Amino acid sequence: MDDLKSGCCSVEAVVSVDERGQLVLPKELRERAGIRSGDKLAVVQWTKGGRVCCLTLMKADSLAGSVREFMGPLLRGGKKQGGKK
């Protein structure tokens, strides 16, 4: 799969979904990502043309930081002290 790698994203594994809707992430991938038993993962959906085209997993504890990083400048720039524009 090395030939599919480019930039920040790459195909790391192909997994199957069982009849209960569960999937297993390969051990090597879990270790590299620092995912341990009991960790919470956020599923982020990407849409194109009104259809889901991609699903991304990220550790839930990282999600809050990403949202703050993205929204922080918007929130700081859009409000004056006291919450009024």
C-alpha positions in Angstrom: 0.0 0.0 0.0 3.0 2.3 0.0 2.2 3.5 -3.5 -1.1 4.9 -2.2 0.5 7.1 0.4 0.7 10.8 -0.4 0.8 13.8 1.8 -0.8 13.4 5.2 -3.3 10.7 4.3 -2.8 7.1 3.3 -4.8 3.9 3.1 -3.6 1.9 6.1 -5.9 -1.1 6.1 -9.0 -2.6 4.7 -11.4 -3.8 7.4 -14.7 -5.7 7.3 -17.9 -4.8 9.2 -19.5 -7.8 10.9 -23.3 -8.5 11.3 -23.4 -6.4 14.5 -21.9 -3.4 12.8 -18.5 -3.8 14.5 -15.1 -3.6 12.9 -11.6 -4.4 14.1 -8.7 -2.0 13.7 -5.4 -3.9 13.1 -3.1 -4.1 16.2 -0.2 -2.3 14.4 -2.4 0.6 13.4 -3.9 0.9 17.0 -0.4 0.9 18.4 0.9 3.6 16.0 -2.2 5.7 16.7 -1.9 5.2 20.4 -5.4 3.7 20.6 -6.0 1.6 23.6 -8.9 -0.5 24.9 -11.7 1.7 26.2 -10.6 4.8 24.2 -13.4 6.8 22.7 -13.2 7.5 18.9 -15.2 10.2 17.1 -16.5 9.3 13.7 -16.3 12.3 11.3 -18.3 12.0 8.1 -17.4 13.8 4.9 -20.1 14.4 2.4 -20.1 15.2 -1.3 -23.2 15.7 -3.4 -25.4 15.0 -0.4 -23.9 11.5 0.1 -21.4 10.3 2.7 -18.1 9.7 0.8 -15.6 9.3 3.6 -15.5 8.4 7.3 -12.6 9.5 9.5 -11.8 8.3 13.0 -10.1 10.5 15.5 -9.5 10.1 19.2 -12.3 11.9 21.0 -10.0 13.7 23.4 -8.2 15.2 20.3 -11.6 16.3 18.9 -12.2 19.0 21.5 -8.8 20.5 20.9 -9.4 20.5 17.1 -12.7 22.2 17.5 -11.2 24.9 19.9 -8.4 25.4 17.4 -10.8 25.9 14.5 -13.5 27.8 16.3 -11.4 29.9 18.7 -10.5 32.6 16.2 -14.0 32.8 14.9 -15.4 33.1 18.4 -12.8 35.7 19.5 -13.3 37.8 16.4 -17.0 37.8 16.3 -17.8 38.9 19.8 -16.9 41.8 22.0 -16.5 41.5 25.8 -19.8 40.7 27.4 -21.0 38.5 24.5 -22.4 41.4 22.4 -21.3 42.4 19.0 
